[in-house]
Amino acid sequence: MPNAVLYAGGKPLVCRASLRNTWQRPPGNRSPGNRSKCGVPQARSPMDHTLRVVGGTEAAYGSHPWLVSLQNKGSHFCGGAILTDRWIMTAAHCFASMSKEFLSGVRVVVGEFDRRVRDEEEQAFLIKTVSVHEKYQRTLPMSYDIALLELDQRILLGASVQPICLPLPSENFPPKTRCIVGGWGRMKERGRVPAVLREVQLDLVEPARCKYVLQTIKTSLLNQGPDQPRPPMTVLCAGPERGGKDACQGDSGGPLVCPAGRGGGRWVAVGVTSWGKGCGRSWANNSSRPPSRRGSPGIFTDIRLLLPWIKSKLREGKVSGLCSVSDGPVTDSEGVIRNPALPGHRYDNNELCSWVISVPAGYGILLEFDHFDLENDSHCLYDRLTVSVGAHRPVGIFCGSVLPGPLFLNNSQSATLLFSSDISGAGSGFVVRHRAVQGHPGPGCGTVVLVGDQNGVHSPNYPQSYRNDSICHWVIYAPQAHVVKLDFVDFDLEESDGCLYDSLSVLGDVEGTEELVVLCGRSVPPPVLSYDSVMVLQFTSDSTITHRGFNATLAFISHADLQEEKKRRGVEAQTGGKTANLRHVTHVSNSTAMPHQAVMDQDSEDPRVYVDPGSDDEDHSPESSGWHQ
């Protein structure tokens, strides 16, 4: 049987179906609500659901408080985003010229809305330093098209001047996520430039389709010799295939922001506006069109790929690197990981720390927390510690100030601890002891178990009665292209309406956002299938009445075998269907093969820099970039 991960955590949770350590702080402690937080407009949110967008619409005042206008001698030429009260993120091609003459004429205007008047919180700053990514390439697909500007003074934050959030290292934004671009760029190809800020909704495009569209407009992405490395893909695409909605010249450098978190209302910068083939053109049948008539979705620099570079630049001037303490590989059989380094201190903002613990074969990893105090929020969106088996399989996401229980990773030779912090609200950090442990302890509450040759899971003390006030978690990972199947052999929990007392919750993700079913009572439930390769079990009992508990077997079924099993049983897939109190859920990832072809396009592409007509300053446009006029 392939390896799986079982997780059990030993502290009460606010939400029964969540694995996050998200307990509320006692009265009198810090609260993120009394600070300026990134990505949360205090005015109207971008693209309020009452708006109807066709090709873009005028934004509401204060709805994009992170957006800035880069102006040269009073003329807008690019956008940008506030990351902190001192740093602005924009596109590298906005600074094709780094001459003193050009830079001395640039003003970074925050709080801008209507360029014809001075807005209430509008402020203008000079640039102290410009950091263009060292790997930036002017040739398409304009890889690493990102730059950071350090201002000469600090921004006065307010209701209409706020920073945007950077994505969390593990944050996922799937295709078709509805994202927003705002700016003062052209309203259509060869169109006029608006005075008032506008916005448009763009959905993320599947990465394979994005790559294919790029191939149809630039064969250099394909025609690399066997000894020539392909240009790195640091871009993502957003926009409808039919066209009609897009960024355009003058929007370069502005952020592509996407909603994040279950609660909504928080926006994250996922991309930096970079370029496009025309503005709002259809790209549905590019290969059948002449090169001059082809189009593309909006092309954006993928911020998630460049997050380490961004974090390192934000921390320059304090401590080199991403983390204020030593991180990296950990091979000692036992030791202590702490951040900050000294008791009584606070960890820094904008940190990204990663420790990879390795132990010899035949050993497991035991993690025990001696101290824990991170900024608290209901979904661990800002400062958090993620513990993963290997590098990409999370088993716990922690924030707040309640001490997590011990985590035991059995038969796992590697574990990753990833800590990230945002722009404000630092706490006193964490201290965790780690050591290599031999043995195979039972899956009791308060531990994490990596299953090797085990093929089942049961409640603590089974077949004896489980204890009162128990909270146990199991996280089960299947191999790639497999789902988890949970078959119950025995089931005996206290019965109640709505399973309010003793219950077993089955979840489809570690974050606790996908509840498959909540089980209780004394009837053996039918099998449960996971959405994808992960299934989470959470068992809770209250302070009275205990029963025998449950015993279940685990199996991993490939997507192909799953279809065969459905046919044998004569059961059709039921996404969202219920049998009794059980929800059977299956999910099979499908990908559409894209034709591997392209036609050479000699037409010039479209970096989204705008220069006001009549300007005699040549330095603020990309060299030889040739956008459509």
C-alpha angles and dihedrals in degrees: 000000000000118000121276133183123236119192132194123176126190110212132084116261130212091226117039092212097052129089093197119112093234107148118155119251120247116262113284097031126114118290125193089220093078094055136070104263126195122254097014113110113210088206126049115327120244115274096006108208091249091067123094111211123200109165091334140314139216110280125234116255110266094012093114101037092160095057120105134188118226109210133186115203088339096312119117112231107156144008132231143178132242111240098169136348088277107030133070126191119214142143122293093225089062085072102047084137117055096176118140090236092057097042092048089058096050120101124190107215118197125186089033119155111140110031091200093067139031107259123220098259098025115141131175126209140184121233117253098183138359120211112194115186109264092228096048112140122197091203117088135306079035095224119205091015095171137112136178124217122206111208125223091233138021121268118244102230120215144146092301098032113064136141124252121235122250114224119264113251092251098035115129127206108185126207114284092032105150108239135173136229121193130185152115095264127131115300091224139355107301087359132132128281116246123230093212124063114263133193138199135190116237125180120219115254123225109265094236091052091046091054092048093051089052089053091055092057101037122029092189085081087064108028100074118140120240091261095042118091116231115248109267114258107227095151138092131198132229132176141073121294091229090057124219097120122068148115117266143187110324094032095085114126095022118121129258099220125198131188115257135190132032095268095057125213095093119103127201129198104238098164144017115227106250118157147314144195099261119321120287096346120154114254098183097113104019097147091059094050130081112260094253092057099049123110140191141204117256111291116218134180107251104239093192091065092050099041095111091053092049093048092048092052092048089054097047113120093038113052125345116247132026099291132055091217132046113282135161132085118008116196101159115118088233138002148124130275115199138170120217100032096226130051114250094029128106128233117248129257120253094029126155112185127173129186121185112198117201128188132179122270112280093035132099131208123248119196120191123180120220096174135012129176119148129152107284127228131151096256104027091246100146117033116013147148117226120196115200137179104238109341106304110031109086118203099174140017114196138190137141127057106286114108112248118231122251117287119213118191106193120202090001115130094189139041130174126211111196120187123187132174133189132217100292147015104056118184135199091276131218144295118204128178118212131190140165111251132190122209139059111258120189119263098264125162116282095036140092118223128193107209117220113163093359116112102184148049131208141175118271115283093009125198085026118069117284119240128261119258095023124159115183132168133196123188112195121194123195124199118270114290091019135104129213119249118199116198118187117220096176133006128183118154131147109279122230139150108272090005090267097159120034114009148150115225119199114204134187099217142029092243091062096235096123114060110189099180144331114222135196139142131064104287119103106245122225118254121292125216124202125236091239138335097322133066126179126203122195120186121191133175130187130223098277140052120015132197139189094282127211141305122196140169126227129219134172115222124192118230090248094050090046091061091049092049090052090053093049092051094040091233122143120215110268113197104191094000122135135212111194103316094333127099114206109207129179129174128188118186112229126194127192115227111234122215109256099227141104141178122225112255117198092178116114116253128226124257104190098239117127127202117192111246114263095027111143093200111104099176100081097063125081113263113258092345096131109197120195115270 
